Each structure stands twice: as C-alpha cells, then as structure tokens.
Amino acid sequence: MTLRNKQIVIAVTGGIAAYKTAQLVREAQAEGAQVRVVMTASATSFVAAKTFQALSGNPVAITDNGLFDQAGMDHIALARWADLIVIAPASANSIAKLTHGEADELLYALCLAHQGAVAVAPAMNQQMWSNAATQENLKHLADRGFLIWGPADGAQACGEVGPGRMLEVTALLQLMIRQFENSAFAAQHILITAGPTHEAIDPVRYIGNRSSGKMGFALAEAALAAGAHVTLIAGPTHETCNSRIRLINVVSAAEMHHAVFQQVDDCDLFIGCAAVADYRLTDVASEKIKKSDNTLCLELTPTADILSDVKQAKPTLFCVGFAAETEHTIEHASEKLIRKNLDMIIANNVSCSDQGFNSDYNSVEIITADNQESIARMRKTTLAIKILDAIHKQLINHKEKSNVRFLKKSHST
Ligand SMILES: Cc1cc2nc3c(=O)[nH]c(=O)nc-3n(C[C@H](O)[C@H](O)[C@H](O)COP(=O)(O)O)c2cc1C
C-alpha cells in the first residue's frame, strides 16, 4: 500500500481522456490513498460526476457549495486537506488558466490556495500540445514548481498521431507513488554538470559538441523535486531551470573543472552529465586566424578529466558518470566505470538521430560494478526520475559499505 494515508485530490478537466481517470481513482485507492475528486464544469459533460462519486465514495466538488466546508469554502478546505493535487486529464484550457492564476472555477481557486505539490497530466490533440502557447504555459508552470506528468506519444482520439495522449493510468500511479518518495534526497546537496563545453580556437571560433544540456537539466529538476539542494554547473546551452536550482554557467572544460572543485567539498552526490571536451587547443590564438589556402593544423592537448579528478580527491563521494558512445556502448561504458573508479555510469548510444544529443528523448543502460539495467526510450524528464531512483537504491548500499554520510530511506510505506 504505497499511498497509504495519503490524501489526494484528483481533478478532472474537459478532455476525452477523462474516462481513464475513473480507473486512476480506483487504483490510487487500491494503493491506500484517500481520494476526493474535483471536476471542472466542462469535465462533467465527458464523464458524469456520479461515476466519480461512486468510485471515490465521496461527493464530487465542482463548485464551492459546502460539500467539504460548512462555511462554503470548499476550495480552501480541499487545499488544506490535500497532500497532492493531480489534474488528469489537464486540458489545454486548464493549463492556460493555471498559468495565469485564474480562479473562476473551484479547481483553479483550489490550486492557488494549495501550498503543496500540483501535478498536471496534459491530454490533448497533438497540435494543441505543440502550440507555442501551450508549451510556454507549461514552461511557466514547471518554473513555478508544478509537476508536468507526460504526455505520451501515440494514436489520439481525434485520429491523429503524436504527443498529447494522457499518460497511462499505471504510469500516473507510479508518479503519484514516486511523489511521496521524494524525500529520498531531502537536504542533500547534489552537484550536477550539464551541457557541452566550448574550447576556444581564437576569439571567434571554438570546438564544441552536440550536447544540448537537456539530460543534465532534467536531472537537476528531478533532484530538486526529490528534496535536494541542487547546484548545476552548465556549459553553453539554451536550457533554463527552476530558480531554486543554483545555476553556475561556464564555457570551457577548464572553467567547468574549476567550478566543480569549488562546489564539491560540501556535496553529497556528484553527477557528471556534461559532455566535457576531451581536448583543448594547446595555444589559443589571440587574434582571429585569417583564412588562407594552406592546410591549418590545430594542436590539441587533453583536458583534465573532471570525474576522475573528483573521485580521486573524494574517494567516498558517490560519483555518477555518463558515457555517450556511438558503438560498443556497454563495453566502452563499463571500461570507463572501472578506469575512472565511478560508482555508476549511465551509457547511451548517441548515434541514433531520434534520441540522445539534442533530443527530448533517450534510452540508457544504467551500469554499476554488479548490475546493469536497460531503460527503454522515454522523455528525458521521466528518465531523470528513473536514474535518480537507481542512484538512490545504489546509495543505500554504498552507505552501508563505506559508511559515508548520506541518506534517509524514503518516507513511503
Ligand atoms: C469532444 C471534445 C473533446 C475534447 N477533448 C479535449 C482534449 O482532449 N484536451 C483538451 O485540452 N481539450 C479538449 N476539448 C476542448 C475542451 O473541452 C475545452 O477547451 C473546454 O473548455 C475545457 O474545459 P476545462 O479545461 O475548463 O475543463 C475537447 C472538446 C470536445 C468537444
């Protein structure tokens, strides 16, 4: 009973996927949760409130009519009652209203009054999902700490195919359970590197790589949601992050190395996700190199290896590396794990065009000295949660072995 004693408001807005929410209510209750259902007026034209009333065993709140509060302020009573609010499906309209802090229906007033976590499970036509307005709204919500669960890709009720399907009930249930396990990293300081580095050739040119920083930023967000203090040291990227994440921007491998060593002393976990350049120019030209008909040779010098250096300086610190490979992924990553004395390595094959570098998706192998787990292709935001789960499990073993300061076990029972 992973949700035992948890008080969860499941909110339904006006979308086709509302029929699946009936199952979600049942499954959450089967896991021990107490569930109260809130609906928007529009949602009641998709599934009758009676269905949710019968399933949850509670009246369904649509307006502030005193079902849960004699003073008639149900939105306040529910806001205080809920440990978690899950809006599933979250229509494009509801996402826009939440973004703008509207309060013209009970659900939106409830979300404004609630101090805890609110998760939205978007469900809509793929064009509505891709529309810049929806994407910008979700970015704002994510920045404000809303949890964005999904959507999934696939066939849609409207006959189109693409992103916008509500996550399946089992996936939503897992995320709900995960939400209550997120004290796993409470008060821990997690240091993460992300993105590429740029190695100057001259004042206008550099050597870089295709890393977008999306994975490292997703890990930082997931670590924040799991209760950690997060420091993110990022090379040049277009990614943005929650203002509660301490972001340190760097450009070169040397700068990243320096920044890491300034932070690493008081960190409890180090995740080296950045695609750090292996080489830098031996001599950076002080003026722009002029074009000529001659061949130009650039001499490269190896850069310092941040992960190896961290592990050498802090042998008891749990260190996680990433290996981006184009062939023999597992062999190369396993060799790196041993050579750098890492505790875990996340290996991925970056030769596929639809995942890895500069994509929102990836599939990885999580490799430790005594285990290997394959994680199928999924959004990096979901993958980040899975990677942190694996780290958390491994850290408990690590703590037992090396007696380093670390973790509380998760609160969930
Ligand atoms: C048959 C039908 C299906 C719809 N499905 C969706 C949907 O899946 N997602 C969505 O965002 N809007 C969908 N809409 C539009 C919403 O119902 C509409 O924007 C409504 O105002 C949403 O209200 P609410 O979000 O406040 O509940 C659908 C409309 C109709 C008529």
The ligand as an ORCA input file, in Angstrom:
! r2SCAN-3c Opt
* xyz 0 1
  C     -15.394     16.052    -27.913
  C     -14.378     17.009    -27.356
  C     -13.182     16.538    -26.939
  C     -12.216     17.401    -26.411
  N     -11.025     16.899    -25.983
  C     -10.109     17.747    -25.471
  C      -8.876     17.217    -25.005
  O      -8.618     16.023    -25.028
  N      -7.972     18.105    -24.497
  C      -8.213     19.443    -24.423
  O      -7.353     20.182    -23.982
  N      -9.396     19.947    -24.855
  C     -10.338     19.125    -25.368
  N     -11.531     19.647    -25.792
  C     -11.783     21.086    -25.608
  C     -12.138     21.345    -24.144
  O     -13.195     20.523    -23.730
  C     -12.485     22.830    -23.924
  O     -11.311     23.610    -24.139
  C     -13.021     23.080    -22.554
  O     -13.291     24.465    -22.418
  C     -12.051     22.647    -21.469
  O     -12.595     22.992    -20.253
  P     -11.857     22.802    -18.854
  O     -10.429     22.597    -19.145
  O     -12.062     24.027    -18.067
  O     -12.449     21.631    -18.205
  C     -12.496     18.791    -26.325
  C     -13.735     19.258    -26.754
  C     -14.660     18.392    -27.262
  C     -15.991     18.926    -27.699
*
